[in-house]
Amino acid sequence: MRVLIFGTVFAATEEQAELARLWGHMHSVLNQECDLLLVDSDSPHLIADDFAPVIQLGDNIGHLSRGGADGWGRAFCTVLNYAIDRRYDYVVHIEGDSLCSLDVARVCRTMSDHDLCAVGVPARGLQREEKGWIETGLMFMDVDYLEDNRIVQQYRWQDHSYKNYPQTPEFWLKQLFGSNLRMKNNWRTLRDDCGILTVDSVRNYDWITHSTPEIYAAFSEYALEDA
């Protein structure tokens, strides 16, 4: 089974670039069966390829949440096409500014055993509760399903006119996957937008994002201590 883990990334600061490097280090230890890839939208701070190759998109077209184009969607779809062209079995998006301790290959084997096309989690930890969203920072996808159902073409990253809040990419991707999506509500995931994580409580989570260097360091230490 061939599995590709990828992260979309834009490092506006050295701190964010360091987080992307930590992302690569953790997956190189925890998910040795998988290939790794980062896709970078022209970060002003260098994303080193010590642990994961980096696709450089060459320019920054912006982000929907900041009034730009769908730069996230472009990066995301670039790698979906990459996985299709290179005949991977599964492609897994773990955002480049997030950390994850899940055994990715094991999840993909479970997907294969149960004929699951897409696995995701709700978006948790935001400033307000959003209904009908998938957490775009953590998604497991069957590559044949993506190709057969033309998910990239249906998403249309070039067109951002219809992706207005609250019908953001989180909403539209959940709509595209529809009944083929299995939500894993028991996974412990959090966008730490409200700043609730501590160096002690973070050990209870499988995936985190939007937190602080101190919290990321603690999460990494806990995840790697038995590796």
C-alpha positions, 0 to 999 in steps of 0.5 A: 500500500502506497500512502502519501502524507502532505501538508499545505504550508505558508511560513510568514515567520521563522516560527512557522517555518520551524513548525513545518520542520517539526511536522516533517521530523515527527512524521519521519519517525512516526509514519515511516511507511508513508511518503512525505510532501510539503507544498509551499505557497512562496513562503518568505521564510525557508521551508527546509526539506530535511525530512520532506520534499517541498513543492514550491508553487512559486507565488502566493495568491492569498487566502480566502479568510484574508480577502485573497484567492483560494491559495489553500485550495490550489495547494491542496488540489496540486497534491491530490493531482500529484497523488493521482498521477503517481498512483498512490493508494491513499493521500492524507492531508495533515496541515503543515501548521499542525501536528498529528500523532496518529498511525497514518498507515494503520488508518489507511489499512482500516480504510482499505479493509472497510472500503472507506473512501474518505475519513475526517473529523469535525472542525473543533475548537473554533471561536464559534461552532460551525455546523456542516464543516469538515476539518480540512487540516486532517483528511484521509482520502482514497486516491481512486475515489478522488480520481473517479469522482473528479473531486479536484475538478468539482472543487474548482480552486480557481473559482473562489466566488462561491466560497463565502463564509460560512460556506468555506472550503470546510463546508464545500469539501464535506458536501463533495464527499457526501455520504462517502465521508466517515467522520471519526468523532472519537479522534481527539482533535483541536484548533486551539483558537481559544487557547485552552491547551496546556503542556499537560493537557495536550498529551490527550490529543491526536491532532492540534493546530493554531497553538503556541511553540510551547504546546507544539514542543510538548505535543511532539515530546509526548508523541515521540517518547515511545517511538 
